[in-house]
Amino acid sequence: MDREEARQVVERYGSMVYRLAYARTGRRDDAEDVTQEVFLRLVRAAPAFRDEEHQKAWLLRVTANCAGDLFRSPWRKRHRPLEEADGLISPEPEENGVLEAVLALPERYRTVVHLFYYEELSVAEIAAALGKSEGAVRTRLSRARGMLRELLDEEGETDVSR
C-alpha cells in the first residue's frame, strides 16, 4: 500500500475507527493508540479487499481486536496517580446523558451499541465485523438497551429503542 492510498483510507475511515476505539476503551489516549495501531497494521499487511464494505469490515474487526489486546496488556494494569489526571480533558457530554450511559455499559455491549447507533451498521454487518453470530449481536443489543433504559431512567431519561 502506497502513501497516497493509506492517506485516503485514513481520511475515509479514521473517524469511524477512532469512535469505535473510544467506545471500546472509554479513554481518549487509548483510542488514539488503538487507531494508530489499526492503520499501522493496514499498511504493514496491505490486504487485498474485494470492495469498500470488505475494507470497512476489516478495519472494524482489527479495531475491536486491538482494543481487546489493549485490555489484556500488562501496561493497562498500571494506574496513574490521581494528581496526574488533573487537567485532562474529557469529551463534551451530550445534553441528555446518553454518552455517559453508553460508556457506563460493559465493553461487549458498548461496542454493539456504538456500531449500531453511531456507525449505523446493520446487525449482519456488526456480526461480520466482530466475528459473532447475528443472534449474539441481537442479544447484546437487547441487553444493552435494557441496561441503558435502567441507567437513563435513574437519571430521568426515557425511550431507548430503535
Legacy VTK file of the C-alpha trace (Angstrom):
# vtk DataFile Version 3.0
C-alpha trace
ASCII
DATASET POLYDATA
POINTS 162 float
0.000 0.000 0.000
1.489 3.319 -1.017
1.400 6.520 0.978
-1.464 8.087 -1.022
-3.701 5.010 -0.629
-3.041 4.954 3.103
-3.860 8.654 3.384
-7.171 8.140 1.576
-8.140 5.222 3.816
-7.303 7.229 6.942
-9.346 10.187 5.676
-12.303 7.949 4.821
-12.333 5.691 7.888
-10.167 7.387 10.516
-13.008 8.904 12.498
-15.022 5.657 12.365
-12.054 3.673 13.694
-11.390 6.257 16.408
-15.031 6.318 17.532
-15.142 2.528 17.824
-11.828 2.508 19.678
-13.151 5.164 22.053
-16.378 3.223 22.549
-14.372 0.109 23.399
-11.770 1.727 25.637
-13.608 4.707 27.090
-10.420 6.796 27.067
-9.195 9.284 24.503
-5.496 8.383 24.710
-6.202 4.651 24.441
-8.492 5.273 21.468
-5.741 7.238 19.746
-3.255 4.410 20.362
-5.681 1.816 19.013
-6.443 3.939 15.946
-2.768 4.324 15.179
-2.176 0.592 15.601
-5.064 -0.283 13.259
-3.680 1.834 10.434
-0.148 0.562 11.031
-1.469 -2.978 10.658
-3.271 -1.971 7.492
-0.099 -0.558 5.942
2.042 -3.495 7.057
-0.381 -6.214 5.963
-1.613 -4.422 2.814
-4.510 -6.883 2.410
-6.430 -7.094 -0.854
-10.067 -6.144 -0.348
-12.984 -7.243 -2.524
-14.781 -3.913 -2.105
-15.335 -0.969 0.239
-17.558 -2.986 2.593
-14.871 -5.665 2.962
-12.303 -2.985 3.784
-14.650 -1.351 6.311
-15.391 -4.701 7.974
-11.659 -5.486 8.155
-10.938 -2.141 9.819
-13.760 -2.605 12.341
-12.614 -6.129 13.187
-8.989 -5.072 13.639
-10.105 -2.111 15.763
-12.142 -4.391 18.022
-9.223 -6.816 18.292
-6.663 -4.082 19.029
-8.880 -2.622 21.740
-9.238 -6.100 23.240
-5.467 -6.537 23.125
-5.099 -3.268 24.994
-7.214 -4.570 27.871
-5.005 -7.642 28.161
-1.797 -5.618 28.047
0.304 -5.501 31.216
0.608 -1.740 30.691
-3.154 -1.457 31.068
-2.879 -2.678 34.629
-0.712 0.316 35.563
-2.596 3.175 37.144
-1.832 6.852 37.088
-1.834 8.770 40.327
-4.901 10.950 40.661
-2.714 14.060 40.630
-1.610 13.281 37.058
-5.221 13.241 35.909
-5.683 16.877 36.902
-6.277 18.938 33.807
-7.101 16.082 31.451
-9.933 16.965 29.128
-12.815 14.594 28.509
-15.165 14.690 25.517
-18.086 17.078 25.688
-21.036 15.343 27.358
-24.277 15.041 25.443
-27.188 17.068 26.767
-29.261 14.065 27.815
-26.503 11.904 29.318
-26.714 9.198 26.657
-22.958 9.188 26.018
-22.238 8.711 29.710
-24.785 5.892 29.868
-23.283 4.170 26.819
-19.766 4.500 28.238
-21.004 3.022 31.522
-22.013 -0.204 29.745
-19.704 -3.225 29.858
-17.389 -3.246 26.825
-19.163 -6.103 24.980
-22.441 -4.175 24.995
-20.883 -0.757 24.424
-19.326 -1.965 21.171
-22.523 -3.235 19.560
-24.450 -0.135 20.663
-21.789 2.084 19.151
-21.701 0.199 15.859
-25.487 0.020 15.593
-26.466 3.543 16.631
-23.417 5.697 15.961
-21.945 3.958 12.900
-25.399 2.837 11.666
-24.277 -0.689 10.775
-26.811 -3.470 10.397
-26.848 -6.472 12.712
-25.332 -8.572 9.912
-22.510 -6.065 9.370
-21.771 -5.919 13.095
-21.728 -9.711 13.298
-19.284 -9.906 10.391
-17.055 -7.171 11.813
-16.879 -8.715 15.282
-16.832 -12.361 14.229
-20.037 -13.096 16.158
-23.331 -14.615 15.094
-26.239 -12.322 14.249
-28.149 -13.845 17.171
-25.336 -12.930 19.567
-25.340 -9.355 18.267
-29.140 -9.092 18.619
-28.924 -10.457 22.160
-26.206 -7.972 23.107
-28.208 -5.099 21.606
-31.297 -6.167 23.505
-29.438 -6.471 26.801
-27.654 -3.173 26.208
-30.963 -1.417 25.562
-32.283 -2.799 28.839
-29.210 -1.595 30.709
-29.420 1.812 29.043
-33.103 2.042 29.874
-32.295 1.404 33.542
-29.378 3.842 33.573
-31.339 6.589 31.858
-34.477 6.005 33.942
-32.327 6.600 37.020
-31.425 9.981 35.527
-34.995 10.741 34.438
-34.468 9.927 30.748
-36.671 7.626 28.649
-37.115 5.986 25.220
-34.034 3.936 24.336
-35.195 1.985 21.300
-34.970 1.748 17.562
LINES 1 163
162 0 1 2 3 4 5 6 7 8 9 10 11 12 13 14 15 16 17 18 19 20 21 22 23 24 25 26 27 28 29 30 31 32 33 34 35 36 37 38 39 40 41 42 43 44 45 46 47 48 49 50 51 52 53 54 55 56 57 58 59 60 61 62 63 64 65 66 67 68 69 70 71 72 73 74 75 76 77 78 79 80 81 82 83 84 85 86 87 88 89 90 91 92 93 94 95 96 97 98 99 100 101 102 103 104 105 106 107 108 109 110 111 112 113 114 115 116 117 118 119 120 121 122 123 124 125 126 127 128 129 130 131 132 133 134 135 136 137 138 139 140 141 142 143 144 145 146 147 148 149 150 151 152 153 154 155 156 157 158 159 160 161
